[in-house]
């Protein structure tokens, strides 16, 4: 039985990206452990839900924390050395840096970096140099690297972070694929009515939808600047802002965001598919993404998408077929793209249909899961 360990900085990443595969790993004969920064309550609930998975709590603080780094690496080393894993997989920035170092010193034969986004690409100056160096060290210490988009794969190869021999993308990209049973297009009209009635969005109003956390790097400054212009031009326009309210100090128009009644603020929701069903156009003006899973989820619900021209989101859609691509940090371009789609209902329908077909053919989570297990078996058999 092959022993694998999966490490993320925080437990929410386990919930979002790892949990869907745990039963399959177990069914395929893998002995799986998870390591994350978890509370005692989370650990108890997790072990009740997954009694066949070993859970270890290690305090891995987010952000730049030297003291946290000095604590985390020895703690991880102790687990890796004691358990003698065949493969350690790590994702999210801090956990990846700590785990790459600890697993290398512990002699883990397969050190797999799941590169689901890079911090440095949206930074400048000294901060960019520091985070770029950390990224490069993480890649160099890993025996294998798997970015979740071909755009980031090509970018990092050109930057000499890794070569073709040690890097690959699973299937067509993403970290998990899209669950087409959860994102059930046959329920779109039912969910559309439910959500619009809940938040007072009239049937004849046009709704944009953004899914993600509040923050500069998600393009929220450009989103709100564009919405101010668009809502003056289209009085019936609404914005569904679906996600947690974080990093408010990075938002220029935070007062506008808080007070604008035409922006529906839902917070984090477990049923994002319903909110996508309630919308007419999906927007993601992000500065950086590993993949941009919300793009495929929007397409799965038949929405045309507008994304920035960055690796990840542009791998999740087809330009001018399932949506439009705009420059990064360009609120005026976002205004023009939304205006273009608002003015052409037939085109929105065609793009939505093409997006659903793309989600079904290229990002079905059931196919992705099989490809993932095949890859993990191949990597551990190399030991």
C-alpha angles and dihedrals in degrees: 000000000000116000118218131177125203118202130191130164097239135023094241087070089056089052095048104038112015110037096070090064102042097089090049093049088052094046090051092055102257120144101223132195129181127206122192144133098277138159122240088251092053091048092051093047092046094051090049092052094041108027090167094060123081113226125200125185116217122170105236108167119209121239126023109330117152094186090050090050092052090052098042101052096055091045091053092044090055092053094044094047094047098045097043095214121199090215135015116196120194135181138167116062106270097037090049095052094046094043095047090057097041096045092048092054091043090056097240105174098214115040107180121193111198098202102206098163140340124234099202097064092075096041132087139207121358093350091058091049092050096048092043089055091049090050092050093048091051091051094046094051092049121087091208134022125197116186112190096231135048089226092062091041091057092043094052094045090053089048088052093239088135141344133241093265096065101032136072144146120237109242109309096341138262126109097258113356122235124295102231092190090058092042091052109177091195089069095050098108092044092051092042091058093044097052096040091052091047093055100031098250108154119231092243096048120102114235127200117200130209120183118195144064123304110260147116095257091057089061094249094145090058091042093056094042089052093046092053090057095041096047089054089053096041109035092188094056119120133184122215106206104195114186146055122309105239139146093024089167090069093060118092095199099038091138091055091048093051096046103036107106093195089066108081109209109200102168119214111337133190093214104052089155090072093054092048088051089055093055134080101204131024120215130191111170092174126160095213139007138167090220112323101237091188089069093062091042090055090049090049088059091051099256126145109235136217115201138167121255098261135117112275106030092051088053090054096058143031117248114247089354104071096010150325132286122215134182120270118263093012112129092174091056089051090052091052093047094050091045089051093054096041088056096052114053093171091056091050089054093049092048091047092052092048090049093053090050090050092051091050096045103037110022109034106147092218091060091042091053092055091048091049095052091046089053095048090050091050092050096048093046089059090068 
